[in-house]
Amino acid sequence: MRTLTSLEQSEAKALRGLLFDLDDTLLDHGKLGEDAYRALFRLRDAGFELLLITGRPAGWAEVLTRIFPIQGAVSENGAIFVVPSPGGVNVVDPVAPAERQRRRARLAELVASMQRAMPELVPAGDVGARRSDFTFDVGETQRLGAEQVARA
């Protein structure tokens, strides 16, 4: 991967947008700094299309799409897309509501099975804001060993 400063001027001028992640990309150890936030506005003002791409929940994407100067957010590792709309946001879920409900029920069964087999697994703090998936906290507020992660 090349840095932006290594681009030729013609290459830099050909750029149309920026896809960016949150954790340890835009955020510094989970915190949004003033310089990073300002950079988003400067990029937008320069004409760049900005898309947040994250494994974080759709609920986060809804909030961030409202407060960040971005054209949208892909969340839950590609499952849900959120775009600004007049007066708020539009959440795009390609899965029909009945099918999403069926999948969530099956997912709940899988989660319960995993927790029975591995009681040390704790749901991530943001799991309530998810629509399509479930996450266990394996390194954000608690640390599981490599063997436990591999087993899970």
C-alpha positions as CSV (number, residue, x, y, z in Angstrom):
1,M,0.0,0.0,0.0
2,R,1.2,3.5,-0.8
3,T,0.8,6.6,1.2
4,L,-1.1,9.5,-0.2
5,T,2.0,11.6,-0.1
6,S,3.7,9.2,-2.5
7,L,1.1,9.7,-5.2
8,E,2.0,11.6,-8.3
9,Q,-0.1,14.7,-8.8
10,S,-2.1,13.2,-11.6
11,E,-2.8,10.1,-9.5
12,A,-4.0,12.3,-6.6
13,K,-6.2,14.4,-8.8
14,A,-7.9,11.2,-10.1
15,L,-9.0,10.2,-6.6
16,R,-12.8,10.6,-6.1
17,G,-13.4,9.3,-2.6
18,L,-12.2,7.7,0.5
19,L,-13.4,4.4,2.1
20,F,-12.4,4.3,5.8
21,D,-12.7,2.1,8.8
22,L,-13.3,3.3,12.4
23,D,-11.2,1.2,14.8
24,D,-7.6,2.4,14.8
25,T,-8.1,4.1,11.5
26,L,-10.3,7.1,12.1
27,L,-10.4,6.4,15.8
28,D,-7.3,6.4,18.0
29,H,-7.8,3.7,20.7
30,G,-11.6,4.1,20.4
31,K,-11.6,7.9,20.6
32,L,-12.4,10.4,17.8
33,G,-9.9,13.2,17.8
34,E,-10.5,16.7,16.7
35,D,-8.0,16.5,13.8
36,A,-9.6,13.3,12.4
37,Y,-13.1,14.8,12.6
38,R,-11.8,18.0,11.0
39,A,-10.1,16.0,8.2
40,L,-13.5,14.5,7.2
41,F,-15.0,17.9,6.7
42,R,-11.9,19.1,4.7
43,L,-12.1,16.0,2.5
44,R,-15.8,16.5,1.9
45,D,-15.2,20.2,1.1
46,A,-12.5,19.2,-1.3
47,G,-15.2,17.1,-3.2
48,F,-14.4,13.7,-1.9
49,E,-17.1,11.1,-1.5
50,L,-16.7,9.6,2.0
51,L,-17.9,6.1,3.0
52,L,-17.5,4.6,6.4
53,I,-16.8,0.8,6.1
54,T,-17.0,-1.0,9.5
55,G,-17.8,-4.2,11.3
56,R,-19.5,-2.1,13.9
57,P,-23.3,-2.2,14.3
58,A,-25.9,-0.7,12.0
59,G,-27.0,1.4,15.0
60,W,-23.6,3.0,15.1
61,A,-23.8,3.6,11.3
62,E,-27.1,5.3,11.7
63,V,-25.8,7.7,14.3
64,L,-22.5,8.3,12.5
65,T,-24.2,8.9,9.2
66,R,-26.2,11.6,10.9
67,I,-23.2,13.4,12.5
68,F,-20.3,12.7,10.1
69,P,-20.0,14.5,6.7
70,I,-20.3,11.2,4.8
71,Q,-22.3,9.9,1.9
72,G,-23.0,6.6,3.8
73,A,-21.8,3.8,5.9
74,V,-21.5,0.1,5.3
75,S,-21.9,-1.7,8.6
76,E,-21.8,-5.2,10.2
77,N,-19.2,-6.3,7.7
78,G,-21.3,-5.5,4.6
79,A,-24.7,-6.6,5.8
80,I,-26.4,-3.2,6.3
81,F,-25.9,0.1,4.4
82,V,-27.0,3.5,5.8
83,V,-27.3,6.6,3.7
84,P,-28.4,10.1,4.6
85,S,-31.9,11.1,3.7
86,P,-33.9,14.3,4.2
87,G,-34.6,14.5,7.9
88,G,-32.5,11.5,8.9
89,V,-31.1,8.3,7.4
90,N,-32.3,5.4,5.2
91,V,-31.2,2.0,6.4
92,V,-30.8,-0.5,3.5
93,D,-31.1,-4.1,4.5
94,P,-31.2,-6.4,1.4
95,V,-32.8,-9.1,3.5
96,A,-36.6,-9.1,3.7
97,P,-38.0,-8.5,7.2
98,A,-39.5,-12.0,7.6
99,E,-36.2,-13.6,6.5
100,R,-34.2,-11.2,8.8
101,Q,-36.5,-12.3,11.7
102,R,-35.9,-16.0,10.9
103,R,-32.1,-15.5,10.7
104,R,-32.1,-13.6,14.0
105,A,-33.9,-16.5,15.7
106,R,-31.4,-19.0,14.3
107,L,-28.6,-16.7,15.3
108,A,-29.9,-16.6,18.9
109,E,-29.9,-20.4,19.0
110,L,-26.3,-20.4,17.8
111,V,-25.3,-17.8,20.4
112,A,-27.0,-19.7,23.2
113,S,-25.2,-22.9,22.1
114,M,-21.8,-21.2,22.1
115,Q,-22.4,-19.7,25.5
116,R,-23.3,-23.1,26.9
117,A,-20.1,-24.5,25.5
118,M,-18.0,-21.5,26.5
119,P,-19.5,-19.6,29.4
120,E,-16.5,-17.3,29.4
121,L,-17.9,-15.7,26.2
122,V,-19.5,-12.3,26.9
123,P,-21.6,-10.4,24.4
124,A,-19.9,-7.2,23.1
125,G,-21.2,-4.0,24.5
126,D,-22.6,-2.9,21.2
127,V,-24.5,-6.1,20.4
128,G,-27.9,-4.4,21.0
129,A,-27.3,-2.0,18.1
130,R,-26.8,-4.9,15.6
131,R,-29.4,-6.1,13.0
132,S,-27.7,-8.9,11.2
133,D,-25.0,-10.4,13.4
134,F,-23.8,-11.0,16.9
135,T,-20.4,-10.3,18.5
136,F,-18.7,-11.6,21.5
137,D,-16.1,-9.4,23.3
138,V,-12.8,-11.1,22.8
139,G,-10.5,-8.1,23.0
140,E,-12.3,-4.8,23.6
141,T,-13.0,-4.8,27.3
142,Q,-11.9,-8.4,28.1
143,R,-9.1,-10.5,26.8
144,L,-9.6,-14.1,25.7
145,G,-6.6,-16.2,25.0
146,A,-5.7,-17.3,21.4
147,E,-6.8,-20.8,22.2
148,Q,-10.2,-19.6,23.4
149,V,-10.7,-17.4,20.3
150,A,-9.7,-20.3,18.0
151,R,-12.2,-22.6,19.8
152,A,-15.0,-20.1,19.5
